[in-house]
Amino acid sequence: MSAAAAPSLKLHDTLSRAEREVTPLDGKTLRFYCCGPTVYGPAHIGNFRTFVAQDVMRRVIEQSGTPTLHVRNITDVDDKTIRDSQKAGQSLIEFTQGWTAKFHADCAALNLLPPHVEPSAVAHIPQQVAMIEKLIANGHAYAAADGSVYFRVSSFKDYGRLSHLEDRELRLGASEAASATDSDEYTKDSITDFARWKARKPEDGENFWPSPWGEGRPGWHLECSAMILEYLGEDFDLHSGGVDLIFPHHENEIAQSCCSTHGKFAHHWMHVTHLMVDGGKMSKTLRNLYTLEDLAGRGYSAVEVRYVLIGGHYRTPINFSFHSLDSARQALQKLAKADKALERAGAAITADSPGPFAEAWETLLHDLNAPGAIGSVFGVLNKLKPASLSDADAAAARGGLHFLLQALGIILPPVAEEAAAAEVPADIQALAQQRWDAKQAKDWPAADALRKQLEAAGWLIKDSKEGFSVVKA
């Protein structure tokens, strides 16, 4: 679809607190950066809420006719990756590569478009050192006696403009951030100053690199600024991440980037709100940090998870629950049946325009209102009578439906009754029943083991409130 055929996407900008049109600075390619995962364990669905929202944003921009350059980093060195790699008895590279592969597999399952560039922090330490040298030369950073280097927050008058915090709040926030991420006692001029280079410590083991200030490693925040400069330049179109990154991460990115270059950094900021679970926060203590693997063990697909994650506006908290997954399954089946009905009417897929779903498309272009767009799609489908449509109208309807599905990144499942039509061998049905019984007894390890055994044999389990069905993979 050409850019002239529909208005451009408009998104809320965190910096200006206003809705602004998303357009490329060079008039050609929309260049944007997303803060990626820290690879020391599996990403949970709260992490993926942000990545899914960013994926929908990219899809909408591209379907509006604007090419994109999507950069998303991999954080493969920090306190957590070093600590946990040593606990696992692995080198940092071996440890983080394993979790990076897991992250990529989950992204593929969720139908996320891969970024065009995916740089890692370890691979860009020279660029980070060079940025620190510029900060020191410009008077914005200083070296401490132990070989650590700090950014001087007082040297940047615009510090706090993204988070809109007052000086007292910045000091309190800096203190809390330091206690949460730094167990080190570094000598610095102010509590708000933050480490750009951390001097080597015994607990770092072999994880250190040379620098003009001694052996050590970069501090958090620096990697993003260095990689943005490397791949997007001093000025770029849009920066995105979760709301928890606004302060201090993104605030510090702005400061160090603007103070080491002549650019203005990101021209638009998109932040995605937290995911709630059963009305509360996610936490390890409550055991509700669900991963895709956890949910697959309970019979839910990644497509159903994605549908839930786009089922709330990206700037509004979503309350995730198993009921919401059940509802997603029902909604996906309705969409699949509608598509099958249009297919029976002889409609081919030519998803190059929204067709009769123009209102849904316009809704999506308004601050990425995915739930509103989905509601509008169902509104049109409820009025359609595929059997009575002309070939041209059926083709327009099916093409428009798939245009919206592509923008949302939704892959339709098989229609339930057709999937269930495959004959299920008695031994497979018996294993599935054992797995259901284990699930009802809340014996999750046994249920998960039986699910994996069924998958190895080429069968998938689909759970519902009433029971389960077995379908060929």
Protein Blocks (a to p, Z undefined) as FASTA:
>chain_A
ZZklpccdddddfklopacddddfklpaccddddddddfbccdfklmmmmmmmmmmmmmm
mmnopacdddddddfbdfklmmmmmmnopafklmmmmmmmmmmmmmmmnopacdfbdcdf
klmmmmmmmmmmmmmmnopaccdfkopacddfklpmkgoklnopafklmmmmmmmmmmmm
ocbdcddfbfkbccfbdcddfklomaccddfkbgcdddehjlmmmmmmmmnojbdfbdcd
dfklmpmklmmmmmmmmmmmcbebjabdcddddddeehiacdfklopaccfklmmmnopa
fklmmmmmmmpcfkbccdddfklmmmmmmmmmmmmmmmmmmmmnopacddfbgkjmlmmm
mmmmngoiaklmmmmmmmmmmmpcfklpcfklmmmmmmmmmmmmmmnopacdddfklmmm
pccdfklmmmmmmmmmmmmnopaklmmmmmmmmmmnopacdddfklccdddZZ
